[in-house]
Amino acid sequence: MANVSIEIYERMLDHIRAGTTDLADTMLAVPAAHFSSEAHAAHERALFRRQPLVVACASELPEPGSFVTRTVMGTALLVVRQADGRVEVFLNMCRHRGGKVEMAETGRKRFFVCGYHGWSYEREGGLRGIPFEASYGAIDRACTSLIKVASEERHGLIWVDLSSRDGIDLAGFLGAEADRELATFGIGDMEILFERRYDIPANWKLVMDGAYDVLHPQFLHPTGVGKLVESNVGVWKDYGRHGQLFTARRRLAEIVRSGASPEVAWRYFASVLVLYPNALVIPAPDHYEFWTVWPSMTSPSECHVHIRFLLRPETATEEVKARVGRSLAILEEAAINEDWPMEETIQANAGTSPEVDFLYGRSEVSCQHLHHQLRRDLAGLDV
């Protein structure tokens, strides 16, 4: 479970007592065109293809030969657990005529066969067999293996870098603080209980913004989440590219305002660990939500959201699973009926008024962070 340090605890109590929150240095203006411009979206897609991205949870590959297939930023991938426990990621593309060598989303196999002409590949990626091989001419098997994509398994997540075939400096990408914090979550010991996928008619950044906005709960969710957490009270930890938001549950604020000093306990806090550019880890006492939010490859006005609910198998009693199921229902009620419809209206307005700016106030420091990092990275992008 994510740690609530004494530092976070004391900062939060100070904010509750003073009616304050963590603040950015200044307000931030983001052009509406950043949410609706195809040219801007194309640059963001190019940036994604050069970043480490999470494509799977380690628990999805429990034993040698376990695989999942993913399409990431338009690229078809085959993710396979090897005999020695490593994970390798390949382009899901036959070296003969380019068909996929695996069509299933998940499974376990000793080898993979392209359904077009029957070329087969070992789970290590090497070319295994060619039907009617004598009729092809000379084929250099060493040069016709599946094409590897740089990947790394770290802290229970599988990452890829679509721009590299050699390796990822994932520790360097995460930085010491985010790497240390992610390690405390123990995601590698957790399994997927529920998994949901949603196509949203809004830019991916709007969905990210809404997932860790400290201002909106009491207004957009007055009968749900807004009754559980304090609005406009938060502690933001900047981890370089990444960051973590801590907010106060309403019960904590009530205890503090009564003059009492509550214990340092996770149940009084909500948190979101933001893994740049598009992943979120949202811990709860008995489970985690793990989100990835993907830009559309065809439109700046669409995105795909993949949410997994994770829990430790040894805690997965029927009572706990029922409780996590209720958490999923609360999430869907808020997201499907409130958050995402609002983001659709923002998207529509960004499309009709691209010349205006959207304003991120000083208290929206967590949302500002993504846009500042994108601006820095896009400025250095050679496309």
N, C-alpha and C positions, 0 to 999 in steps of 0.2 A: 504494500500500500504506500502511496506517496507520503512523504514525511511532511508534517507541519512543524517547522522549527520554532524555537522560542522567538527568533527574530520576526517571523511571519505573524505569530500569535500576538506579539506586543505591538507590531505596526497596525494590525487589524483592530485591536482594542483601542489604540490611540485614535484611529480614524472614526470608530463608532462613537467614542466619547466626544470628539471634536466636530463630528458631522462633516468629515473630510474624506478624501480618497487620494490615491497616487495620481500624479499629474504629469503629463508631458510638458516640455519646455514651452511649446507654443501650440496653437491650433494648426491643423493641417488641412489644406485644400487639395482634393484629388479631382482631376478633371472627370466629368461624367463620361467622356469619350474613352476613358480607360476601362469602362465596363461594356462599351458598345462598339468600339472601333475594331474592325477586322484586322487592320494593320497592327494595332497594339496587341490584339489577341495572338497574331502570328508570332510576334516577338516573344510573348509569354510562352507559347508552345515551344519555341526554340530554346528558351531558357530551361523549361522543364526537362527537355531531352539532355541537358547538360548537368542536371542535379541528381544526387542520390535520392531515389524514390522508394517508398515502401510498397512492395507488391504482394506480400503474403505474411501471415503469422507462421512462426516456426511449427506450431502445433498442427498446422494443416498438412505437414509432411512428417508423420510420426515414425516412419520406418523406411529402410532402403527400398527404392522403387516407387515410393509415394510421389505423386506429382500433382501440380495444379497448372492449368493454362490461364493466362491473362492476356488481355490486350491493353497495353500501356502506351499512351500517347500515340495510338495508331499502330504500334508495333506488337505483333503476336509473339508471346513468350511461352516457353515451356520450362517450368521450375521443377527440379527433380532432386530428391534426396538420394545421395550416393551410398555405396556399401560401407564406406568408412565414416559415415555420418555427416559429411559435408553436403552443402547444397550447391548445385550448379544450375545456371540459368542459360538457356539457349534460345536463339530465334526459333520459333515454331515454324520452320520452313525447310522443306526437303531440298537437298542440293541438286536434285535432278531438274524438276520443272517448277519448283516453288510452292507446291501444295503444303498444307499443314500436315505434320507427321502425327499429330494427336488432336482429335476433335472434342474429346470429353473434357469437362471442366475440372474433374478431379478423379483420382483412382490410384492404382498401383500396378506397375508392369515391369517385366524384365527387359523389354525392349519396345521400341516404337516403330510403327509401320505407316508409311504414307499410303493413303487409300487410293491414290491416283494410279500409280504404277508399281506399288509394292516395295519400293526401296525401304530398308529397315535400318534402325540405328540402335546401338547400345545405349543404356541409360547414362553412360559416360560421354555420349555424343558421337562416338566413332561409327563409321559406316559399317554395317553388319552384313547386309546381303543385297544383291541386285538380281532380280529375276531376269532371265535371258541375258546375262551379263556378256556373253560372247558376242552378242549382236550389237553391242554399243561401240566397240572400239576401246582404245586404251583409256582407263580411268585411274587416276592417281588417288587412291583411297585416303592417303594422308592429307590430301587437300579437299576432300569432300565430306568431312565430318560436319555435324551440326555446328553452327557458328555460335561461339560462346559470347555471352554478355557479362560484363564485369558485375560481380555480385558479392555480397557479404551478409552473413547472418550475425546479428548482434542484438543482445538484449531481447531475444525472442521474436525479432522481426527480420524479414528477408528484404534486403535493399538491392536495387540495381542502379547502374549508371548507363543509360542507353548510348552515351557518347564514347564509351570505353570498352575495350576488349581485355584489358590487362588487370585492373584492380581498382578498388575504391579506398581512399583514405577516409574511412567513415569516422574514425576518432577525431580526425582533424576537422571534418565537416560538422560534426556535432559540437565540438568544443568541450572543454573539461566539465563545465557546469551542467550542460544539457546531458552529456554522456553519463555523468554521475547520477543525475536525477532520474534519467530513464532506467538506469540499472536498478534503482530501488523499487520499481514497479513489479519486477518479477514476471514479466509477460511470458517468458519462456516456460513458466510453470502453469500456464493457463490454457484453457481450451475454449473453442467457440461454442456458445450455447445457442445464440440467435444470430442470424446474418440477414441484412436487408440491403437492397439496392434501389436507388431512386434516380430518376431522370428529372431534373429541375429546369424549368425555363427561365433561368437567371444565371448571370455570370458567376463563376466559381468563387470569386473574391467576396461577393455579397453573402454567400453561404458561410464562408469562413468568418466574415465580420459578425454575422448574426450568432455564431456559435460561442463567441466570447465577448459580447458587448455587455458592459456593466450597467448601462443606462436604461435598457428597454424592458426588463422583466415586469415592473409594476404597471407599465402601460400596455404592452402587447399581450402579456399573460396575467391579467389581474386576478383570474380565478384559479390559476394553476401555479406555475413556477414563481410567479410574482408574489404569491403568499408564502413561499418557502425560503426565498433569498432576499437579501437587502439589495436595493438598486443604488447605483452610484456610490458603492463602497467596495473598494478592491485594492489588492496589493499585486503589483506587477513585478516579476523578476525577469530581467533582461539577460538572456543567455547568448548574446551575439545574434546569430541568424534566428535563433529560437527563443522561446520564452515561456513563462508560466504565470497564469492568472489565478489568484486566490480570491474568492468572495466569501462573504459571511452569510450563513444561514440565519433566518429570522430569529430562531431561538437564541443564538449567541447574542444578537443585538438586544433582545429583551432582557437577558441576564445582565449584560453590561450596563444597560440603562437603569436597571433596578439598583445599581450600586454594588452588586456582587462581583466576585472575580472567578470566572469559570475555569475549570481545569483545561489543560492543553489537550484537546481531543479532536480527532479527525471529524467526528460526527457534526461538529459545529461549522465546518468549512465545506465549500465546493471549490473545485480546481479544474483547470484545463492546461495540460502541457501541450504547447504548440510546437510541432516539428516542421520547420520550414521545408518546402513551401506549402504543403497541402495535407498534413496529417495532424490529428488531434488525439490525445489520450485523456479521457475524462473518467477519473476514478470515483467510485462509490464504495461504501463500506463492504459490500459483498461481491462486487463485480466491477469491470471497467467497460466503458464504451471506447472503441477504437474507430476513428473516422478517417477516411481518405476522400478528398474532394477533387475531382478531376475536371480540367477544362475540356469542353467539347472540341473535337478536331475539325468541326465544320461551322461552328457559330460562336461568337462571343456571348451570345444570349442564352446559352445552355451549358449545363454541367451535369456530371454524374457523381452521386454520393454513395459511398459504400460504407456501411456501418456494421461493425461486429460487436456483439456483447460477449465479453470474456469472463470466465470464472475458473477458479481452481477446482479440478475434478473431485478432490477429496471433500470439498464443501458443498457439492452439488446434490443436496437433499431435495426432496420434492417441495419442501417448504421454501428453500432458497430459490429454486428454479421458478416457483410461482411468484415470489417477490420480484425476481429479475424480470419476469414476464410483465408484471405491473409497471415496472420502470420503463420497459419498452413501450407499453401502451401510453404512458405519460409523455414520453419523448415524441411518439408519433402524433399524439393529439396536439402538442405544442408546435412541432415542426410542420406537419402537413396542413394543419388548419390555421396556423398563426404566423410562424416565422417565414416559411417559404412563400405563401401568398403575398406577404408584405414585400419580400424581396423581388417577386415578380413585378410588383408595381414600380419599384425602384428601377428595375431593368427596363420597363417600358418607358419610363421618363428619361432614362439615360439615352435611349434610342432616339427619342423625339427632341431632346434638348442637349445634344452632346457638347454644346459650347459652355454650359454652366459648370460650376465646381460643386462637389459635395464636400461638406465640412465635417471634420473629425475634431471634436473639442479636446481640450487638455485632459479631461477625465477619461477620454476614450483612448488612453495610451496603448492599451493592448491591441486595439484595432489599427492604430497608427503604425504599429511596429511592422506589420506585414507590408504595408504600402511603402514605408521607408526602405525596407530591405529589397523589395522588388525594384524600386527606383534605382538603388545603387547597382544592383546586378544587371538591370537592363541597360544602364549607362555604359557598362563595360562589355556588353554583348556584341560580338562580331557576327553579323548575319548577312 
